[in-house]
């Protein structure tokens, strides 16, 4: 092949076109990279907002399932965290005069830590109705109550008339013990 042959001239022309096309692609790539870097740097130069406002925030996992939320409810606010099945497992709720932290179980069981009108309360419910425990301090004093699956109850500490239907209208001391049957009738008490 001689330098002046038509095949050689066509090959040289084709190489020039490829080099020109390659230069254009390189220039376009540099321009896109520069624009991308500029956008990133412009985003970095601004300060992040100090306050984010909303009435409710929803937490979702990678699959879009709701895993929790935080927001206002009535005259208070709540934070709820759930499991992979979107079932609430922990709930914190605060209102004007009360606060509750509730732990939910998966078999109708759970635990609650509460504060209502300044009175603390802890309650636990066993799985599938296997019984409950409640510890509380009211204005009239402290009490500890146990209830079995049949509904029979033992209350150690101060009781009020609304707790015991057949009890005289007086509160008992913290040293008292009251046993109730499933109908909440007193079957034994001391003192």
ABEGO torsion letter per residue (X at the ends): XBAABAAAAAAAAAAAAAAAAAAAAAAAAAAAAAAAAAAAAAAAABBBBABBBBABBBBBBAAGBBAEBBBBBEABBBBBBBBAAGBBABBBBBBAABBBBBBBBAAGBEBBBBBBGGBBBBBBBBBGGAEBBBBBBBAAEBBBBBBBAAGBBBBBEBBBAAABAABBBBBBBAABBBBBBAAGBBABBOX
